[in-house]
C-alpha cells in the first residue's frame, strides 16, 4: 500500500507544480531549460505511474463494501465515455465546447466508474485520489485562467476521426487491462 500511496502523492505533487507553483516552475525552467524541465516532468510522471502500477499489483485487496454487480455494464459505458473525453483533450472538438476540462472530466468519470465496481481498499485509495485530484485541478486551473474561452468546432471529419481513435483506444484498453491490473473487463 505504501508504494501505491507514494505513486499517488508523486502524481498529484508533480501536477501541482505548473498549476500552483508557477514561480517554482519558472525557476526550474530558467535553471534547467525548457527541454530538460519537460523531460524531468515526463520522467517523474512515468515514475509515479510505475509506482502506482507496482503498488496496485503488490497490495492485497481488502473489501470495504460489496459493489452492485448490475452496475458493471454501466461502469463499462462510463469508462468508454471517459476514453472519448480523453480523446477530445488538447484540440478543438465539439466535446471540448461542452466540457471545459475533457481530460480531467475523463479522469473523474473513469474514477467514478471504477468506484462503482470495486469495493476494495486499494481501489478506494487509487480511484478516490484520482477523483480528488481531477476536481482539485479543475478548481486550480479555473482560478488561474478565469473565464472559459471556447474553441471553434472542427469539421465533422476531424471530429469523427477523433472518435474513431478513441474507439481504437478502448479496444486497446480491453486487451491490456487484464495484464496491467490482473482483472479482465468482461
N, CA, C and O of each residue as an XYZ file, in Angstrom:
744
protein
N       0.836     -1.201      0.000
C       0.000      0.000      0.000
C       0.876      1.257      0.000
O       0.496      2.280     -0.570
N       2.040      1.179      0.636
C       2.928      2.336      0.721
C       3.397      2.776     -0.658
O       3.469      3.972     -0.941
N       3.716      1.810     -1.517
C       4.184      2.153     -2.867
C       3.058      2.809     -3.659
O       3.287      3.781     -4.378
N       1.855      2.286     -3.531
C       0.690      2.860     -4.214
C       0.477      4.306     -3.769
O       0.308      5.197     -4.601
N       0.485      4.529     -2.479
C       0.270      5.884     -1.943
C       1.406      6.817     -2.358
O       1.162      7.981     -2.674
N       2.647      6.320     -2.361
C       3.783      7.147     -2.798
C       3.611      7.565     -4.254
O       3.878      8.714     -4.606
N       3.167      6.642     -5.099
C       2.939      6.972     -6.503
C       1.852      8.016     -6.672
O       1.980      8.924     -7.494
N       0.782      7.891     -5.900
C      -0.327      8.861     -5.969
C       0.140     10.239     -5.504
O      -0.171     11.248     -6.137
N       0.879     10.284     -4.411
C       1.391     11.571     -3.899
C       2.328     12.216     -4.921
O       2.262     13.423     -5.154
N       3.197     11.408     -5.528
C       4.113     11.932     -6.550
C       3.325     12.467     -7.745
O       3.634     13.541     -8.259
N       2.306     11.722     -8.190
C       1.463     12.148     -9.315
C       0.801     13.497     -9.026
O       0.884     14.426     -9.830
N       0.147     13.591     -7.873
C      -0.548     14.836     -7.518
C       0.448     15.969     -7.351
O       0.227     17.070     -7.854
N       1.544     15.709     -6.647
C       2.536     16.750     -6.391
C       3.148     17.323     -7.656
O       3.268     18.540     -7.793
N       3.539     16.450     -8.589
C       4.187     16.945     -9.806
C       3.205     17.724    -10.675
O       3.604     18.654    -11.376
N       1.925     17.355    -10.636
C       0.934     18.085    -11.414
C       0.582     19.432    -10.788
O       0.095     20.323    -11.484
N       0.814     19.593     -9.513
C       0.524     20.874     -8.875
C       1.584     21.932     -9.194
O       1.301     23.128     -9.115
N       2.794     21.509     -9.553
C       3.867     22.478     -9.821
C       3.487     23.466    -10.919
O       3.560     24.671    -10.680
N       3.081     23.018    -12.121
C       2.753     24.021    -13.140
C       1.472     24.795    -12.854
O       1.265     25.873    -13.412
N       0.611     24.259    -11.991
C      -0.668     24.910    -11.731
C      -0.629     25.851    -10.540
O      -1.174     26.953    -10.597
N       0.010     25.423     -9.465
C       0.054     26.229     -8.238
C       1.434     26.863     -8.052
O       1.538     28.023     -7.652
N       2.472     26.115     -8.338
C       3.836     26.602     -8.143
C       4.414     27.219     -9.402
O       5.477     26.809     -9.866
N       3.714     28.207     -9.960
C       4.116     28.799    -11.232
C       5.514     29.418    -11.137
O       6.322     29.271    -12.054
N       5.798     30.111    -10.028
C       7.131     30.713     -9.878
C       8.206     29.630     -9.726
O       9.311     29.764    -10.251
N       7.871     28.571     -9.012
C       8.813     27.459     -8.852
C       9.097     26.811    -10.199
O      10.245     26.500    -10.516
N       8.033     26.605    -11.000
C       8.217     26.034    -12.336
C       9.126     26.933    -13.162
O      10.049     26.452    -13.819
N       8.865     28.237    -13.130
C       9.671     29.162    -13.923
C      11.133     29.147    -13.472
O      12.043     29.223    -14.297
N      11.350     29.050    -12.168
C      12.725     28.967    -11.667
C      13.413     27.703    -12.182
O      14.587     27.733    -12.551
N      12.675     26.595    -12.203
C      13.241     25.347    -12.735
C      13.540     25.461    -14.230
O      14.583     24.998    -14.693
N      12.624     26.079    -14.987
C      12.836     26.259    -16.425
C      14.039     27.161    -16.666
O      14.854     26.885    -17.547
N      14.161     28.256    -15.879
C      15.303     29.162    -16.022
C      16.621     28.448    -15.720
O      17.635     28.697    -16.372
N      16.597     27.570    -14.737
C      17.812     26.859    -14.324
C      18.155     25.709    -15.275
O      19.319     25.528    -15.634
N      17.143     24.931    -15.683
C      17.365     23.711    -16.455
C      17.196     23.892    -17.959
O      17.813     23.180    -18.750
N      16.359     24.847    -18.347
C      15.946     24.953    -19.741
C      14.626     24.203    -19.916
O      14.333     23.269    -19.170
N      13.837     24.614    -20.900
C      12.509     24.035    -21.092
C      12.581     22.554    -21.445
O      11.792     21.770    -20.918
N      13.490     22.148    -22.308
C      13.573     20.747    -22.701
C      13.909     19.859    -21.512
O      13.299     18.804    -21.337
N      14.861     20.269    -20.699
C      15.234     19.481    -19.520
C      14.088     19.445    -18.506
O      13.842     18.415    -17.878
N      13.391     20.568    -18.351
C      12.240     20.600    -17.435
C      11.169     19.625    -17.897
O      10.664     18.825    -17.109
N      10.824     19.696    -19.187
C       9.790     18.801    -19.723
C      10.210     17.337    -19.617
O       9.386     16.470    -19.325
N      11.483     17.064    -19.851
C      11.986     15.693    -19.729
C      11.884     15.217    -18.286
O      11.430     14.100    -18.035
N      12.301     16.053    -17.334
C      12.215     15.692    -15.910
C      10.758     15.513    -15.489
O      10.437     14.600    -14.730
N       9.882     16.380    -15.979
C       8.451     16.287    -15.669
C       7.900     14.953    -16.179
O       7.221     14.236    -15.445
N       8.197     14.626    -17.439
C       7.698     13.381    -18.037
C       8.248     12.158    -17.314
O       7.512     11.200    -17.077
N       9.523     12.178    -16.963
C      10.115     11.047    -16.242
C       9.504     10.895    -14.854
O       9.336      9.777    -14.366
N       9.176     12.002    -14.224
C       8.526     11.945    -12.907
C       7.119     11.371    -13.030
O       6.693     10.584    -12.184
N       6.398     11.760    -14.078
C       5.060     11.204    -14.328
C       5.157      9.698    -14.557
O       4.375      8.930    -13.995
N       6.104      9.281    -15.371
C       6.284      7.843    -15.631
C       6.663      7.089    -14.363
O       6.212      5.963    -14.148
N       7.482      7.700    -13.529
C       7.847      7.091    -12.248
C       6.622      6.946    -11.359
O       6.417      5.905    -10.736
N       5.808      7.995    -11.304
C       4.580      7.941    -10.500
C       3.666      6.831    -11.005
O       3.128      6.058    -10.212
N       3.489      6.752    -12.326
C       2.653      5.689    -12.893
C       3.212      4.311    -12.577
O       2.466      3.393    -12.236
N       4.525      4.169    -12.692
C       5.158      2.895    -12.356
C       4.923      2.517    -10.902
O       4.605      1.367    -10.601
N       5.080      3.484     -9.997
C       4.825      3.217     -8.580
C       3.366      2.847     -8.335
O       3.070      1.957     -7.537
N       2.460      3.530     -9.023
C       1.032      3.226     -8.865
C       0.741      1.807     -9.345
O       0.036      1.057     -8.671
N       1.276      1.438    -10.498
C       1.033      0.094    -11.036
C       1.645     -0.975    -10.135
O       0.988     -1.961     -9.801
N       2.888     -0.782     -9.749
C       3.553     -1.754     -8.863
C       2.847     -1.805     -7.513
O       2.618     -2.881     -6.961
N       2.506     -0.630     -6.989
C       1.803     -0.573     -5.709
C       0.450     -1.264     -5.774
O       0.060     -1.965     -4.840
N      -0.267     -1.068     -6.878
C      -1.567     -1.713     -7.066
C      -1.406     -3.231     -7.084
O      -2.119     -3.955     -6.390
N      -0.458     -3.692     -7.886
C      -0.270     -5.133     -8.056
C       0.246     -5.808     -6.788
O       0.002     -6.996     -6.578
N       0.944     -5.076     -5.956
C       1.528     -5.688     -4.760
C       0.686     -5.493     -3.498
O       1.067     -5.949     -2.420
N      -0.455     -4.818     -3.632
C      -1.309     -4.563     -2.482
C      -2.467     -5.546     -2.453
O      -3.163     -5.735     -3.450
N      -2.660     -6.156     -1.322
C      -3.787     -7.079     -1.140
C      -5.081     -6.281     -1.065
O      -5.172     -5.278     -0.357
N      -6.070     -6.744     -1.803
C      -7.372     -6.075     -1.796
C      -8.154     -6.498     -0.557
O      -8.407     -7.684     -0.345
N      -8.533     -5.514      0.260
C      -9.372     -5.751      1.435
C     -10.696     -5.052      1.155
O     -10.730     -3.834      0.981
N     -11.799     -5.824      1.111
C     -13.073     -5.235      0.726
C     -13.668     -4.374      1.835
O     -13.748     -4.774      2.996
N     -14.078     -3.184      1.431
C     -14.704     -2.214      2.317
C     -16.219     -2.253      2.102
O     -16.988     -2.102      3.051
N     -16.639     -2.455      0.859
C     -18.051     -2.601      0.531
C     -18.171     -3.545     -0.669
O     -17.219     -3.729     -1.428
N     -19.335     -4.128     -0.822
C     -19.602     -5.014     -1.950
C     -20.274     -4.216     -3.061
O     -21.362     -3.673     -2.868
N     -19.629     -4.143     -4.221
C     -20.248     -3.411     -5.325
C     -21.471     -4.153     -5.859
O     -21.605     -5.364     -5.689
N     -22.342     -3.412     -6.497
C     -23.551     -3.981     -7.090
C     -23.186     -4.497     -8.484
O     -22.800     -3.719     -9.357
N     -23.310     -5.807     -8.686
C     -22.888     -6.448     -9.932
C     -23.583     -5.857    -11.155
O     -22.978     -5.771    -12.224
N     -24.820     -5.458    -11.018
C     -25.582     -4.924    -12.141
C     -25.017     -3.594    -12.654
O     -25.335     -3.186    -13.771
N     -24.204     -2.928    -11.877
C     -23.622     -1.651    -12.292
C     -22.409     -1.827    -13.204
O     -21.888     -0.848    -13.738
N     -21.961     -3.063    -13.381
C     -20.753     -3.324    -14.176
C     -20.898     -2.807    -15.613
O     -19.990     -2.145    -16.116
N     -22.012     -3.095    -16.277
C     -22.215     -2.636    -17.659
C     -22.259     -1.109    -17.699
O     -21.681     -0.498    -18.598
N     -22.937     -0.492    -16.738
C     -22.991      0.966    -16.651
C     -21.579      1.536    -16.480
O     -21.225      2.532    -17.110
N     -20.786      0.902    -15.629
C     -19.409      1.355    -15.391
C     -18.564      1.227    -16.661
O     -17.752      2.105    -16.952
N     -18.745      0.153    -17.410
C     -18.014     -0.004    -18.677
C     -18.388      1.128    -19.629
O     -17.518      1.677    -20.305
N     -19.659      1.480    -19.692
C     -20.097      2.610    -20.512
C     -19.466      3.915    -20.065
O     -19.083      4.739    -20.895
N     -19.356      4.110    -18.758
C     -18.719      5.325    -18.236
C     -17.242      5.383    -18.623
O     -16.732      6.447    -18.973
N     -16.557      4.240    -18.560
C     -15.141      4.222    -18.943
C     -14.999      4.516    -20.434
O     -14.073      5.217    -20.842
N     -15.905      3.989    -21.243
C     -15.871      4.307    -22.672
C     -16.074      5.807    -22.895
O     -15.400      6.408    -23.732
N     -17.001      6.409    -22.151
C     -17.198      7.860    -22.218
C     -15.922      8.585    -21.801
O     -15.542      9.578    -22.421
N     -15.266      8.099    -20.762
C     -14.023      8.721    -20.299
C     -12.949      8.685    -21.383
O     -12.209      9.654    -21.556
N     -12.860      7.587    -22.106
C     -11.861      7.489    -23.182
C     -12.186      8.475    -24.300
O     -11.281      9.106    -24.846
N     -13.454      8.614    -24.644
C     -13.850      9.589    -25.665
C     -13.533     11.012    -25.183
O     -13.032     11.829    -25.956
N     -13.818     11.305    -23.929
C     -13.472     12.616    -23.370
C     -11.967     12.850    -23.422
O     -11.514     13.940    -23.771
N     -11.198     11.827    -23.076
C      -9.739     11.934    -23.119
C      -9.261     12.210    -24.536
O      -8.308     12.959    -24.748
N      -9.935     11.594    -25.505
C      -9.581     11.828    -26.900
C      -9.882     13.243    -27.378
O      -9.360     13.680    -28.403
N     -10.715     13.950    -26.642
C     -11.063     15.331    -27.002
C     -10.135     16.350    -26.350
O     -10.384     17.554    -26.423
N      -9.084     15.881    -25.724
C      -8.183     16.756    -24.979
C      -7.143     17.402    -25.896
O      -6.584     16.755    -26.782
N      -6.901     18.677    -25.666
C      -5.785     19.362    -26.308
C      -6.016     19.815    -27.738
O      -5.087     20.269    -28.404
N      -7.243     19.695    -28.212
C      -7.528     20.166    -29.561
C      -8.981     20.634    -29.599
O      -9.771     20.332    -28.705
N      -9.311     21.371    -30.643
C     -10.678     21.851    -30.789
C     -11.591     20.682    -31.147
O     -11.358     19.988    -32.137
N     -12.624     20.466    -30.345
C     -13.615     19.426    -30.607
C     -14.980     19.946    -30.164
O     -15.079     20.912    -29.408
N     -16.007     19.296    -30.643
C     -17.344     19.645    -30.182
C     -17.517     19.266    -28.714
O     -18.215     19.953    -27.968
N     -16.889     18.188    -28.311
C     -16.929     17.781    -26.900
C     -16.287     18.870    -26.049
O     -16.792     19.210    -24.980
N     -15.176     19.411    -26.526
C     -14.486     20.478    -25.810
C     -15.296     21.757    -25.702
O     -15.006     22.605    -24.858
N     -16.304     21.906    -26.542
C     -17.201     23.058    -26.435
C     -18.276     22.820    -25.379
O     -18.904     23.767    -24.906
N     -18.488     21.553    -25.010
C     -19.474     21.201    -23.984
C     -18.844     21.035    -22.604
O     -19.479     21.304    -21.583
N     -17.595     20.591    -22.587
C     -16.899     20.257    -21.342
C     -15.605     21.056    -21.299
O     -14.753     20.905    -22.175
N     -15.452     21.899    -20.295
C     -14.268     22.772    -20.225
C     -12.976     21.982    -20.076
O     -11.970     22.315    -20.703
N     -12.994     20.946    -19.257
C     -11.794     20.158    -18.989
C     -12.032     18.701    -19.372
O     -12.278     17.872    -18.495
N     -11.965     18.368    -20.666
C     -12.270     16.991    -21.055
C     -11.323     15.965    -20.421
O     -11.763     14.877    -20.050
N     -10.038     16.290    -20.290
C      -9.092     15.334    -19.713
C      -9.394     15.097    -18.233
O      -9.449     13.950    -17.789
N      -9.585     16.143    -17.491
C      -9.864     15.995    -16.065
C     -11.246     15.392    -15.830
O     -11.437     14.613    -14.896
N     -12.206     15.753    -16.675
C     -13.532     15.138    -16.581
C     -13.430     13.652    -16.884
O     -14.104     12.843    -16.244
N     -12.597     13.281    -17.850
C     -12.380     11.866    -18.167
C     -11.840     11.120    -16.954
O     -12.291     10.014    -16.654
N     -10.882     11.714    -16.258
C     -10.313     11.079    -15.059
C     -11.390     10.926    -13.990
O     -11.476      9.886    -13.336
N     -12.201     11.950    -13.814
C     -13.271     11.907    -12.811
C     -14.298     10.825    -13.148
O     -14.714     10.075    -12.264
N     -14.708     10.735    -14.402
C     -15.675      9.717    -14.830
C     -15.061      8.323    -14.692
O     -15.713      7.402    -14.201
N     -13.803      8.168    -15.125
C     -13.077      6.891    -15.024
C     -12.989      6.446    -13.568
O     -13.248      5.285    -13.251
N     -12.627      7.363    -12.695
C     -12.504      7.033    -11.266
C     -13.861      6.652    -10.688
O     -13.972      5.665     -9.960
N     -14.886      7.426    -11.006
C     -16.224      7.119    -10.507
C     -16.712      5.757    -10.969
O     -17.309      5.007    -10.196
N     -16.456      5.439    -12.238
C     -16.855      4.130    -12.767
C     -16.173      3.002    -12.011
O     -16.799      1.992    -11.688
N     -14.898      3.176    -11.733
C     -14.158      2.135    -11.015
C     -14.601      2.017     -9.555
O     -14.576      0.925     -8.988
N     -15.001      3.120     -8.952
C     -15.504      3.059     -7.578
C     -16.856      2.348     -7.516
O     -17.200      1.756     -6.493
N     -17.625      2.406     -8.610
C     -18.903      1.693     -8.649
C     -18.725      0.174     -8.604
O     -19.549     -0.538     -8.029
N     -17.642     -0.315     -9.215
C     -17.494     -1.769     -9.375
C     -16.353     -2.382     -8.566
O     -16.127     -3.591     -8.629
N     -15.643     -1.567     -7.819
C     -14.536     -2.066     -6.992
C     -14.721     -1.548     -5.571
O     -14.655     -0.341     -5.334
N     -14.947     -2.432     -4.652
C     -15.189     -2.007     -3.277
C     -14.035     -2.273     -2.341
O     -14.225     -2.327     -1.126
N     -12.840     -2.443     -2.883
C     -11.700     -2.775     -2.016
C     -10.894     -1.532     -1.646
O     -11.044     -0.467     -2.245
N     -10.042     -1.700     -0.651
C      -9.277     -0.584     -0.089
C      -8.338      0.057     -1.111
O      -8.238      1.282     -1.175
N      -7.652     -0.759     -1.907
C      -6.713     -0.165     -2.866
C      -7.462      0.615     -3.941
O      -6.958      1.626     -4.431
N      -8.664      0.160     -4.316
C      -9.473      0.893     -5.290
C      -9.941      2.219     -4.711
O      -9.916      3.247     -5.388
N     -10.370      2.187     -3.448
C     -10.804      3.434     -2.808
C      -9.672      4.450     -2.771
O      -9.884      5.638     -3.010
N      -8.471      3.975     -2.470
C      -7.324      4.888     -2.398
C      -6.965      5.414     -3.784
O      -6.811      6.622     -3.964
N      -6.831      4.519     -4.768
C      -6.422      4.947     -6.102
C      -7.494      5.794     -6.784
O      -7.227      6.924     -7.192
N      -8.689      5.259     -6.907
C      -9.721      5.954     -7.672
C     -10.292      7.147     -6.908
O     -10.675      8.145     -7.518
N     -10.353      7.051     -5.581
C     -10.758      8.208     -4.781
C      -9.759      9.346     -4.907
O     -10.141     10.512     -5.012
N      -8.472      9.001     -4.895
C      -7.423     10.021     -5.065
C      -7.473     10.626     -6.458
O      -7.297     11.834     -6.616
N      -7.711      9.803     -7.468
C      -7.799     10.305     -8.844
C      -8.961     11.278     -8.987
O      -8.820     12.325     -9.619
N     -10.110     10.938     -8.403
C     -11.272     11.836     -8.458
C     -10.968     13.148     -7.728
O     -11.270     14.229     -8.231
N     -10.372     13.043     -6.547
C      -9.992     14.233     -5.784
C      -9.043     15.108     -6.599
O      -9.229     16.322     -6.682
N      -8.020     14.487     -7.202
C      -7.037     15.222     -7.987
C      -7.703     15.935     -9.166
O      -7.404     17.099     -9.434
N      -8.599     15.248     -9.867
C      -9.251     15.856    -11.028
C     -10.056     17.089    -10.626
O      -9.970     18.127    -11.282
N     -10.830     16.981     -9.560
C     -11.630     18.120     -9.100
C     -10.715     19.249     -8.623
O     -10.953     20.415     -8.940
N      -9.678     18.911     -7.869
C      -8.717     19.908     -7.394
C      -8.095     20.664     -8.569
O      -7.996     21.891     -8.536
N      -7.680     19.941     -9.599
C      -7.053     20.592    -10.748
C      -8.047     21.481    -11.498
O      -7.672     22.547    -11.985
N      -9.311     21.053    -11.595
C     -10.320     21.897    -12.241
C     -10.454     23.226    -11.503
O     -10.523     24.284    -12.129
N     -10.488     23.171    -10.187
C     -10.611     24.386     -9.377
C      -9.377     25.267     -9.544
O      -9.497     26.474     -9.754
N      -8.197     24.668     -9.451
C      -6.946     25.422     -9.540
C      -6.801     26.075    -10.914
O      -6.449     27.251    -11.010
N      -7.070     25.322    -11.968
C      -6.925     25.866    -13.325
C      -7.960     26.956    -13.585
O      -7.645     27.968    -14.212
N      -9.183     26.765    -13.116
C     -10.215     27.796    -13.298
C      -9.803     29.087    -12.602
O      -9.971     30.171    -13.160
N      -9.272     28.983    -11.405
C      -8.814     30.194    -10.688
C      -7.675     30.867    -11.426
O      -7.596     32.095    -11.466
N      -6.781     30.060    -12.018
C      -5.631     30.610    -12.732
C      -6.038     31.241    -14.055
O      -5.549     32.315    -14.405
N      -6.934     30.581    -14.797
C      -7.241     31.011    -16.156
C      -8.474     31.892    -16.274
O      -8.625     32.601    -17.269
N      -9.349     31.865    -15.296
C     -10.542     32.704    -15.361
C     -11.605     32.150    -16.290
O     -11.811     30.939    -16.363
N     -12.278     33.040    -16.997
C     -13.423     32.667    -17.834
C     -13.028     31.683    -18.936
O     -11.910     31.712    -19.449
N     -13.961     30.826    -19.278
C     -13.761     29.783    -20.276
C     -13.837     30.376    -21.675
O     -14.831     31.007    -22.033
N     -12.802     30.178    -22.456
C     -12.767     30.608    -23.849
C     -12.935     29.374    -24.729
O     -11.997     28.594    -24.895
N     -14.125     29.197    -25.292
C     -14.389     28.016    -26.116
C     -13.710     28.149    -27.472
O     -13.704     29.217    -28.085
N     -13.133     27.022    -27.928
C     -12.503     26.983    -29.241
C     -13.574     26.718    -30.298
O     -14.606     26.119    -29.997
N     -13.335     27.160    -31.526
C     -14.320     26.877    -32.576
C     -14.389     25.369    -32.861
O     -13.404     24.649    -32.699
N     -15.549     24.919    -33.281
C     -15.746     23.497    -33.574
C     -15.016     23.126    -34.857
O     -14.990     23.908    -35.807
N     -14.421     21.934    -34.889
C     -13.736     21.490    -36.104
C     -14.746     20.914    -37.100
O     -15.948     20.872    -36.835
N     -14.238     20.480    -38.229
C     -15.106     19.824    -39.210
C     -15.566     18.482    -38.641
O     -14.940     17.931    -37.736
N     -16.665     17.969    -39.184
C     -17.166     16.669    -38.727
C     -16.174     15.560    -39.043
O     -16.102     14.570    -38.314
N     -15.412     15.711    -40.113
C     -14.417     14.701    -40.481
C     -13.359     14.566    -39.375
O     -12.998     13.453    -38.993
N     -12.878     15.673    -38.877
C     -11.885     15.652    -37.797
C     -12.511     15.105    -36.518
O     -11.881     14.342    -35.786
N     -13.753     15.499    -36.256
C     -14.455     15.021    -35.058
C     -14.624     13.499    -35.099
O     -14.361     12.818    -34.108
N     -15.060     12.973    -36.235
C     -15.262     11.525    -36.370
C     -13.946     10.761    -36.307
O     -13.899      9.646    -35.788
N     -12.880     11.353    -36.831
C     -11.562     10.721    -36.720
C     -11.155     10.600    -35.253
O     -10.626      9.570    -34.832
N     -11.401     11.647    -34.483
C     -11.095     11.606    -33.046
C     -11.888     10.528    -32.326
O     -11.351      9.825    -31.470
N     -13.160     10.396    -32.668
C     -13.990      9.362    -32.043
C     -13.505      7.977    -32.456
O     -13.480      7.063    -31.631
N     -13.115      7.806    -33.728
C     -12.589      6.514    -34.194
C     -11.305      6.150    -33.443
O     -11.108      4.995    -33.064
N     -10.445      7.129    -33.233
C      -9.212      6.871    -32.472
C      -9.538      6.506    -31.026
O      -8.871      5.658    -30.432
N     -10.556      7.142    -30.462
C     -10.982      6.804    -29.103
C     -11.497      5.372    -29.037
O     -11.211      4.651    -28.081
N     -12.249      4.960    -30.042
C     -12.752      3.585    -30.076
C     -11.601      2.582    -30.196
O     -11.641      1.512    -29.588
N     -10.587      2.925    -30.973
C      -9.398      2.065    -31.070
C      -8.693      1.985    -29.717
O      -8.206      0.925    -29.325
N      -8.644      3.108    -29.011
C      -8.027      3.115    -27.676
C      -8.817      2.229    -26.714
O      -8.231      1.538    -25.881
N     -10.143      2.248    -26.830
C     -10.981      1.393    -25.984
C     -10.640     -0.074    -26.234
O     -10.523     -0.854    -25.289
N     -10.481     -0.448    -27.498
C     -10.111     -1.828    -27.825
C      -8.761     -2.184    -27.201
O      -8.589     -3.280    -26.668
N      -7.818     -1.264    -27.269
C      -6.510     -1.494    -26.656
C      -6.605     -1.654    -25.148
O      -5.908     -2.483    -24.562
N      -7.461     -0.866    -24.524
C      -7.642     -0.960    -23.075
C      -8.219     -2.314    -22.692
O      -7.800     -2.917    -21.704
N      -9.183     -2.791    -23.475
C      -9.785     -4.101    -23.197
C      -8.705     -5.182    -23.239
O      -8.724     -6.111    -22.432
N      -7.774     -5.062    -24.169
C      -6.710     -6.057    -24.316
C      -5.690     -5.953    -23.180
O      -5.281     -6.975    -22.627
N      -5.276     -4.741    -22.827
C      -4.183     -4.567    -21.860
C      -4.645     -4.597    -20.402
O      -3.841     -4.882    -19.515
N      -5.909     -4.312    -20.139
C      -6.415     -4.208    -18.769
C      -6.125     -5.448    -17.917
O      -5.658     -5.295    -16.789
N      -6.379     -6.670    -18.404
C      -6.095     -7.850    -17.572
C      -4.614     -7.981    -17.219
O      -4.266     -8.384    -16.109
N      -3.746     -7.638    -18.171
C      -2.303     -7.721    -17.914
C      -1.865     -6.660    -16.905
O      -1.056     -6.937    -16.019
N      -2.396     -5.460    -17.041
C      -1.988     -4.338    -16.199
C      -2.527     -4.454    -14.778
O      -1.818     -4.153    -13.818
N      -3.781     -4.889    -14.642
C      -4.430     -4.875    -13.333
C      -4.702     -6.254    -12.768
O      -4.991     -6.398    -11.580
N      -4.610     -7.284    -13.627
C      -4.953     -8.628    -13.186
C      -6.448     -8.869    -13.187
O      -6.911     -9.892    -12.683
N      -7.220     -7.928    -13.755
C      -8.680     -8.034    -13.753
C      -9.202     -7.874    -15.175
O      -9.012     -6.821    -15.783
N      -9.860     -8.904    -15.718
C     -10.453     -8.740    -17.045
C     -11.667     -7.823    -16.976
O     -12.362     -7.767    -15.962
N     -11.913     -7.104    -18.070
C     -13.058     -6.194    -18.102
C     -14.355     -6.978    -18.234
O     -15.352     -6.641    -17.595
N     -14.349     -8.018    -19.057
C     -15.562     -8.823    -19.264
C     -15.445    -10.150    -18.557
O     -16.367    -10.964    -18.616
